[in-house]
Amino acid sequence: MTTVKLLIDFVSGKLHQIEGTFMMASVYWQDYLSLKEALLHMFENKISCDVIFDIGSDQIPCHSFVLIARSHVFEANLDSPLVKLSSGGVNSMKKIELHEVVDTDGVKEFLRYLYTDDIDLGEDNVMTLLYLARKYMVFSLSEKCQSFITAASLDDPTNAVELYHQAFLLDITDVMEDSMKVINQSTKRCMESDAFLTLPPQCIRGLIADDHHQLDEDNIYRYVVQWCERRCEREDIENTDENYRKVLGDILYEIRFPNISYKFFKSSIERRNILTEREKKDLINMYKNRCSYRGIFKSKPRNVSERLMRMTDYDANLMLDNVNHSIAFTSSEKVLLHGIVTYGLSHENKKFKIYVNLTDGNGKEIMNDEFWVKSKPMEKEYDVIFQKAVEIQPDIKCVVSLELDEINWMWNGKNGIRSVYFNNSEIQFTDEPGTEETNTFQGQIPGIILS
C-alpha cells in the first residue's frame, strides 16, 4: 500500500498523515520539555511566580514551592505570617529581601541551581554562591563551592588573592583564613599578581598584617609601593610620595620597617618622603647604633619557615620502589608545618613525582597531595612546599608519609637524630610501624619545614 503524506496547515498547528494516522504537532512548551526544563522555563519567563527576590537594585520573581523544596530556611521564611508582600493588589507576591552586597547574576545563578541542580561556577561568582548557599543552608551547593575554591587555589595560588577579596566583601571569615594560608605559602607570587594590585585598602592591611608571609620585608615594602602606584591611578591622583602616604593610611604601620635591610633602606626609603623625617631618624639610629628600635613601627619578625633536619649525613644511593616511607613527630609547642625535605635522584637529572600524605596519631588524614621535584646535578636535598601550612598542636602525633610515583635510585639518609630543637619547641621523631626502610636512624624524609 502506497503511503500518502499530506501536510495541512490547521489553525495554530500542523496536521500530518503518517501511515494513515493523523497527528497534530504541538505548539505548547509543556509538551516537549522535561520537568527540569519546564521549571527553568517558568523561572526564566516569569510564569506564575509568587515570590520576589528583592536585592535592592533588582527584583527576581520565582516560585515558592521550588524554594521550599530545596531549603528548610525558605520554608520557615515563606510560611511566616510576617513575610512582606510586594505591592500589587490581588497579584501581590511574597518578598524575600537581601540587604547584603550580592550581585544580580549571582542570585540568578543560585536560583537556577535550586530549579535544575546545574551550576556554572567561576571565580567571579563562587563567593556569592557560597554565601547564599550557607545563608539558606543549601548544603549540596555549599560543598560544590568549597571544592571549587580548593581546586582553584591548587591550580594557581594567586587565585587565593581574589578569593580573599570576595570573602572579605561577604564577611566569610573561614574562607578568608583559608585563602591567607595559601597566600602565606606563595607570598611572592601572590603579591606580584594583578589581583593584589586591585585590592581595596582594607584587604591590603589584613594581608600585610599577617605574621606568616614567606617573604623578606624589603620585598613586602616594594610590593606595597607598587600597590600605591596603582591605587593613585585608580583614584586619578598624582603619583607622589605624599599621596602614597595618604592612600596607605594605617597600612603603613603594618610594614615592619625595623626588619628592612640597611642597604635597601638607604637606597629605596631614606631618600623618599613616604616616611616622615622623625620616622626615618628613629630607623637610622637603630641601624647605626645597633640598638633596639624604639619607634612607632612593628619590629616583631615574621614567622619565615626554616628547615629542621633530622639527618645531615647521607649514605650510598638506594633503589626505592613505590612503597610508603613514613616518620612520625611531635612538637612541645604549636608550630606550622610548611612542607618536607626530600632527597633527589642519585643516577639521573630529571623531574620525578612524589605523593605526600599527612595524618594525625589516629590515622585521620590532614593533607594528601602530589608534587613534582626537579632533580639537579650535585644537589641531594629539595624542599617540598605544601599548598597551605598545617598547624601542628603541642604533643599531638603527626605522621608524614612519602611515596614515589615510580622506581628510582635515591640518596639515603643516615645517622638520624631523635630530638631536635626549633626556636622554643622540642621536635621529637619516632618510628612509624610498617616502614622498615625509613626510621629515626635512616631512610627518606631527612627534614621538615617549620615556622
Sequence and secondary structure as in RCSB ss.txt:
>XXXX:A:sequence
MTTVKLLIDFVSGKLHQIEGTFMMASVYWQDYLSLKEALLHMFENKISCDVIFDIGSDQIPCHSFVLIARSHVFE
ANLDSPLVKLSSGGVNSMKKIELHEVVDTDGVKEFLRYLYTDDIDLGEDNVMTLLYLARKYMVFSLSEKCQSFIT
AASLDDPTNAVELYHQAFLLDITDVMEDSMKVINQSTKRCMESDAFLTLPPQCIRGLIADDHHQLDEDNIYRYVV
QWCERRCEREDIENTDENYRKVLGDILYEIRFPNISYKFFKSSIERRNILTEREKKDLINMYKNRCSYRGIFKSK
PRNVSERLMRMTDYDANLMLDNVNHSIAFTSSEKVLLHGIVTYGLSHENKKFKIYVNLTDGNGKEIMNDEFWVKS
KPMEKEYDVIFQKAVEIQPDIKCVVSLELDEINWMWNGKNGIRSVYFNNSEIQFTDEPGTEETNTFQGQIPGIIL
S
>XXXX:A:secstr
      EEEETTEEEEEETTEEEEE   GGGT  HHHHHHHHHHTT S  EEEE SS EEEE HHHHHHH HHHH
HHHT TT  B S GGG  EEEE  SS  HHHHHHHHHHHHHS     TTTHHHHHHHHHHTT HHHHHHHHHHHH
HHHHH TTHHHHHHHHHHHTT HHHHHHHHHHHHHTHHHHHTSHHHHT  HHHHHHHHH S  SS HHHHHHHHH
HHHHHHHHHTT    HHHHHHHHGGGGGGS GGGS HHHIIIIITTSSSS HHHHHHHHHHHHHT    SSS   
     EEEES  EEEEEEEE S  EEEEEEESS EEEEEEEEE BSS   EEEEEEEEEETT  EEEEEEEEEE 
 TT  EEEEEEEEEEEE TT  EEEEEEESS EEEEEEES  SEEEETTEEEEEE  TT TTSSSSSBS  EEEE
 
